[in-house]
Structure formats: structure tokens, C-alpha cells
């Protein structure tokens, strides 16, 4: 890596440029690593929110199914029920 070359082996200007580029790349790396961490945290939070919404919807489905089951009329006697309308 050019930044690690002894400055006496290079012209001072070239050494300074290499040091500047090294520091610039280091800061860019740190900024990118921070951005990745933030994106991971955001993705984790989004996933938790989606799991919560899934659980809420599952609870609503189960409640609706229970309500639907409660509307069913069950006869104590087996057979077909015939209902006649009066004239």
C-alpha cells in the first residue's frame, strides 16, 4: 500500500498525496460501515414490525373464525331441516 511507504523513498508531494488518499479512503470506509450498520438496524426493525403485523392479522383471522363458528346453528337431531313459509 502506497501510504505505508517511507516518505524518504518518495518525493514529499507524492507521499503527502498518498497519505491524503489513504485518510480519504479510510473515512469513506468508516462512513460506509456506519451506513451498513444503520441499514441492518432499520431492516431488523422493519422485520419486527412485519412480524407484529402478521401476529395481529393472525389474531384477527382466528377471532373472525370463532365468530363465524358461533353463528352456526347445530341441531341436537341429525337430519335435514325443512322450513315452510306460511301462505
Secondary structure by P-SEA (a helix, b strand, c coil): cccccccccccaaaaaaaaaaaaaaaaaaaaaaaaaaaaaaaaaaaaaaaaaaaaaaaaaaaaaaaaaaaabbbbccbbbbbbbbcc
